Amino acid sequence: MAMRRADVVVTYDENGFYGHPDHIQAHRITMAAVERTNIAAKVSCSAFQEFGRVLKEIGVE
C-alpha cells in the first residue's frame, strides 16, 4: 500500500470555534497528529472567524 500525506488538514481553532469541549479536544488531537507526522501544517481559521462574525452581526450567539 502506498503511503499518502495530506496536503491540507482541517480542524477547529484552539477555542473549538465557540468553546465547545469536544471541538477543543478535536483541535488538540489534530494538531498533535500533524506534529507527529511532520506534515507541514496549513492551518487557517479565518473562514470560521468570518462565520462567527456574521452570526454575531445578525444576533446569533
C-alpha positions as CSV (number, residue, x, y, z in Angstrom):
1,M,0.0,0.0,0.0
2,A,1.3,3.4,-1.0
3,M,1.8,6.0,1.8
4,R,-0.1,9.2,1.3
5,R,0.3,12.5,3.0
6,A,-2.4,15.2,3.4
7,D,-1.9,18.5,1.7
8,V,-4.4,20.2,4.0
9,V,-5.7,19.4,7.4
10,V,-8.9,21.0,8.6
11,T,-9.8,21.4,12.3
12,Y,-11.3,23.8,14.7
13,D,-9.2,26.7,16.2
14,E,-7.8,26.3,19.7
15,N,-11.1,27.6,21.2
16,G,-13.1,25.0,19.4
17,F,-14.8,27.8,17.4
18,Y,-17.1,28.7,20.2
19,G,-15.6,26.9,23.2
20,H,-17.3,23.5,22.9
21,P,-15.1,21.0,24.7
22,D,-15.4,18.3,22.0
23,H,-14.2,20.8,19.4
24,I,-11.3,22.0,21.6
25,Q,-10.3,18.3,22.0
26,A,-10.6,17.7,18.3
27,H,-8.2,20.6,17.7
28,R,-5.7,19.3,20.2
29,I,-5.8,15.8,18.7
30,T,-5.5,17.0,15.2
31,M,-2.6,19.3,15.9
32,A,-0.8,16.5,17.8
33,A,-1.2,14.2,14.8
34,V,0.1,16.9,12.5
35,E,3.1,17.4,14.7
36,R,3.9,13.7,15.0
37,T,3.7,13.1,11.3
38,N,5.9,16.0,10.4
39,I,3.3,17.3,7.9
40,A,3.9,21.0,7.1
41,A,0.7,22.2,8.6
42,K,-1.5,24.6,6.7
43,V,-3.9,25.7,9.5
44,S,-6.3,28.6,9.0
45,C,-9.3,29.5,11.0
46,S,-10.2,32.7,9.0
47,A,-13.3,31.1,7.5
48,F,-14.6,30.1,10.9
49,Q,-13.8,33.6,12.3
50,E,-15.7,35.2,9.5
51,F,-18.6,32.8,10.0
52,G,-18.7,33.8,13.7
53,R,-18.5,37.5,12.9
54,V,-21.6,37.1,10.6
55,L,-23.5,35.2,13.2
56,K,-22.9,37.9,15.8
57,E,-23.8,40.6,13.3
58,I,-27.2,39.0,12.8
59,G,-27.7,38.4,16.5
60,V,-27.0,34.7,16.8
61,E,-24.9,33.7,19.8
